[in-house]
Amino acid sequence: MAKLLTKQNLRKIYKMLALLPPFNEWRLPAAHRVTFEVVSNTEAYGWFINDPPRIQIDRSCDDWNKITHTMMHEMIHCFLWYSGHKDFDAHESKFKKYAKIVCNIHNLKEEEF
């Protein structure tokens, strides 16, 4: 059985999401400029690291919903960084503003996002 959680598939998922609202209206780096990694760390489902741009998704994301929801979350951090916000890694008002937009469009629960 093929694995869904691979760095190659993470790149494809990022590309796909970048074509869909609201990401298609946001300034994001092209997928080939972002490194994608599958990691083992129980602290969080995902991380965005800015220099160089890297999105890491934890192995515990073992289904489509967890992977794509985590990718969307990290894409918000990536967007904030790429737009020059110094607090791109925080979950404060800026992040929450964009998370609300993503959750409304994709019918996700903000408190779980």
PyMOL commands that set and color helices and strands:
alter all, ss='L'
color gray80, all
select helices_A, chain A and resi 7-18+23-25+31-33+64-82+93-106+110-112
alter helices_A, ss='H'
color red, helices_A
select strands_A, chain A and resi 35-39+46-50+53-58
alter strands_A, ss='S'
color yellow, strands_A
deselect
rebuild
show_as cartoon
